[in-house]
Amino acid sequence: MIRNQLNHIRLPAPPFWGCMDAYIFMNTYFISGASRGIGLELCRQLLTRGDKVIAGCRNPESAHFLSELQKTNECLQIAQLDVDDEQSVINCFENLNNEGATIDRLFNNAGIIDWRDLHEVSADSFSRVLQTNLRGAFLVLSNALPCLKRSEDAWIYNMSSRLGSIKLRGNTQLGGAIAYECSKAGLNMLTKQASIDLADSGIQVVSLSPGWVKTEMGGEDAKYQVEDSVNKMLTVTDKLTPSQNGGFWGEDGKEIPW
């Protein structure tokens, strides 16, 4: 099933009128947490292959890498989005909806980590991680629905982690980041239930694991360069079909146990 080739033929809604290299329209992606790491690299690779990108970030004025990317690509829009601030999320998607924007693919990517274990993590840090990684993802998903419902083939990709797999706990070399683990396990439940609740709207929802990546969160000992991880994930998402809705998928294309 070819989903990313000639997906729709239509004129783009504002603010993409400048993005007119051709009248053939690929997909429009919304990416949260787009100013660095995996989010920024998603922007780069998607723009390179011809997709349109709305990059959500907390402080657009200081998102220098995104600003530089925008100077050479009219298909990038930068939107203010702080997933910890409900009003910021509401405003972001109300503005997009008022512009008539369609979102074909949503990468719920914004996230933070605290590597401390049960004996060391503070209650305040535990709450902050859950607020960003779970509550923030819920706010983005729910407020993006009007724009997603305009698409004929909408997908939501919740950025999870193998650290969120209950079955894998104790069976990998990583662990101990209890707040992060709980947030991603909760995100996986959000994925599963949203895939059921949104089925009648034709919106597919899956969890993705990018693998262990050399970012600020992943550290220098991680397995993948960020470019490799993103390339692998996009290869996976391009091949997903509706029969895989509600699943949990790794960057290697294999299903991860809950």
C-alpha positions in Angstrom: 0.0 0.0 0.0 1.6 3.2 -1.1 0.7 6.0 1.3 3.5 8.6 0.8 3.4 8.8 -3.0 1.0 11.3 -4.5 -1.0 11.1 -1.3 -3.2 14.1 -2.1 -3.2 16.5 -5.0 -4.3 19.9 -3.7 -3.1 23.4 -3.0 -1.6 23.9 0.4 -3.4 26.0 2.9 -1.6 29.0 4.4 1.1 29.4 5.7 2.5 27.2 3.0 1.7 29.2 -0.1 5.4 29.8 -0.6 6.0 26.1 -0.8 5.1 25.7 -4.5 7.9 23.8 -6.1 5.2 21.5 -7.5 1.4 21.2 -7.2 1.8 17.6 -6.1 1.4 17.6 -2.3 3.2 15.0 -0.1 2.4 14.8 3.6 2.2 17.5 6.3 3.9 16.5 9.5 3.6 18.1 12.9 6.5 17.5 15.2 6.6 18.4 18.9 9.9 19.0 20.6 11.4 19.9 17.2 14.2 22.3 18.2 16.8 19.6 19.0 17.7 15.9 18.9 15.3 13.5 17.3 12.7 16.2 16.6 15.2 18.5 14.7 16.5 15.6 12.7 13.0 14.5 11.8 12.5 18.0 10.4 15.7 17.8 8.3 15.0 14.4 6.8 11.3 15.0 6.1 12.0 18.3 4.4 14.8 16.7 2.3 12.5 14.1 0.9 9.7 16.6 0.1 7.3 16.6 3.0 6.0 19.7 4.7 6.7 20.2 8.4 5.2 22.2 11.2 7.8 22.3 13.9 6.5 22.8 17.4 9.0 24.2 20.0 8.8 26.0 23.3 10.9 29.1 22.3 10.9 29.7 18.5 13.0 32.8 19.0 15.9 30.8 20.4 15.4 27.8 18.1 18.4 28.8 16.0 18.9 25.5 14.1 15.2 25.5 13.1 15.5 29.1 11.9 18.5 28.3 9.8 16.6 25.4 8.3 13.7 27.6 7.5 15.9 30.0 5.6 16.5 27.4 2.9 13.2 25.6 2.9 9.8 27.3 2.5 8.0 24.1 3.5 8.9 24.5 7.2 6.7 26.4 9.6 7.8 27.0 13.2 5.0 27.1 15.8 5.2 28.0 19.5 4.3 25.0 21.6 5.0 24.2 25.2 3.5 20.8 26.0 3.7 21.6 29.7 1.4 24.6 29.2 -2.2 23.6 28.3 -3.0 27.1 27.0 0.1 27.0 24.7 -1.1 23.7 23.2 -4.6 25.0 22.8 -3.4 28.2 21.1 -1.0 26.4 18.8 -3.7 24.1 17.3 -6.5 26.7 17.3 -4.2 28.8 15.2 -3.5 26.0 12.8 -7.2 25.0 12.7 -8.2 28.5 11.9 -5.7 28.5 9.0 -7.4 25.4 7.7 -4.3 23.3 8.2 -4.3 19.6 7.6 -2.0 17.3 9.6 -1.3 14.0 8.0 1.3 12.8 10.4 1.8 13.8 14.1 5.0 12.9 15.8 4.4 13.3 19.6 8.1 13.6 20.2 8.6 16.1 23.1 10.0 14.5 26.2 12.4 14.7 29.2 14.2 12.1 31.3 15.4 11.6 34.8 17.8 8.7 35.0 17.5 8.3 38.8 16.1 5.1 40.2 13.4 4.4 42.8 15.7 5.2 45.7 16.9 8.5 44.4 14.3 10.2 42.3 12.3 13.0 43.9 8.5 13.2 43.8 8.7 16.6 42.1 10.9 15.2 39.3 8.7 12.2 39.0 5.7 14.5 38.4 7.6 16.7 35.9 8.5 13.7 33.8 4.9 12.4 33.7 3.6 15.9 33.0 5.8 16.4 29.9 5.9 12.8 28.6 2.3 11.7 29.2 0.1 14.7 30.0 1.9 16.7 27.3 1.4 14.0 24.7 -2.3 13.7 25.6 -2.7 17.5 25.2 -1.0 17.5 21.8 -2.9 14.5 20.5 -6.3 15.7 21.7 -5.9 19.3 20.5 -4.5 18.2 17.1 -7.6 16.2 16.2 -9.5 18.9 14.1 -6.4 19.2 11.8 -5.8 15.4 11.8 -9.5 14.8 10.8 -9.0 16.8 7.6 -6.5 14.2 6.4 -7.6 11.2 4.4 -4.8 9.1 5.9 -3.9 10.4 9.4 -1.3 8.8 11.7 -0.2 9.6 15.2 3.2 8.4 16.2 3.8 8.6 20.0 7.5 8.5 20.8 7.9 5.8 23.3 10.8 3.7 24.4 11.7 0.1 25.2 12.1 1.4 28.7 8.3 1.7 28.7 7.8 -2.0 28.1 6.8 -3.8 31.3 7.7 -7.2 29.8 11.2 -6.1 29.0 12.0 -4.6 32.4 15.0 -6.4 33.8 15.9 -8.0 30.4 17.9 -5.2 28.9 21.1 -3.4 29.9 19.2 -0.1 30.6 16.9 0.6 33.4 16.5 2.5 36.6 14.9 5.7 35.2 11.7 4.9 37.0 9.8 8.2 36.3 10.7 7.9 32.6 9.7 4.2 32.5 6.4 4.9 34.0 5.7 7.9 31.7 6.4 5.7 28.6 4.3 2.8 29.9 1.5 5.3 30.4 2.1 6.7 26.9 1.7 3.2 25.5 -1.7 2.9 27.1 -2.6 6.3 25.6 -1.6 4.9 22.2 -3.7 1.7 22.6 -6.8 3.4 23.9 -6.6 6.3 21.4 -6.2 3.8 18.5 -9.6 2.4 19.6 -11.3 5.7 20.3 -10.2 7.2 17.0 -10.8 4.2 14.8 -14.2 5.6 13.6 -12.4 8.8 12.5 -9.9 6.9 10.4 -6.9 8.0 12.5 -4.3 5.4 13.2 -2.2 5.6 16.5 1.0 3.7 17.2 3.9 3.9 19.7 7.5 4.1 18.3 10.8 3.4 20.0 13.7 5.2 18.3 16.3 2.9 20.0 19.1 4.2 22.2 20.2 7.4 20.5 23.2 9.8 21.0 21.2 12.8 22.1 21.2 15.0 25.3 18.8 12.4 26.7 20.5 9.3 25.4 24.1 10.2 26.1 27.3 9.5 24.3 27.3 5.7 25.0 24.1 5.2 23.0 23.9 2.8 20.0 22.7 5.1 17.3 23.6 8.4 15.8 20.5 10.5 15.7 20.5 10.5 11.8 20.5 6.7 11.7 17.7 6.4 14.3 15.5 8.8 12.4 16.2 7.2 9.1 15.2 3.8 10.5 12.0 5.1 12.1 10.9 6.8 8.9 11.5 3.6 7.1 9.2 1.8 9.6 6.5 4.5 9.6 6.4 4.6 5.8 5.6 0.8 5.8 3.0 0.7 8.5 -0.5 -0.3 7.5 -3.9 0.1 9.2 -3.7 -3.6 10.3 -0.8 -2.4 12.6 -2.8 0.3 14.3 -2.5 0.4 18.1 0.9 -1.4 18.1 4.3 -0.7 19.6 7.1 -0.7 17.0 10.8 -0.4 17.2 13.2 1.3 14.9 14.1 -2.1 13.5 10.5 -2.7 12.4 9.8 -5.4 15.0 6.9 -5.2 17.4 7.8 -4.5 21.0 5.9 -6.3 23.8 3.9 -4.1 26.1 
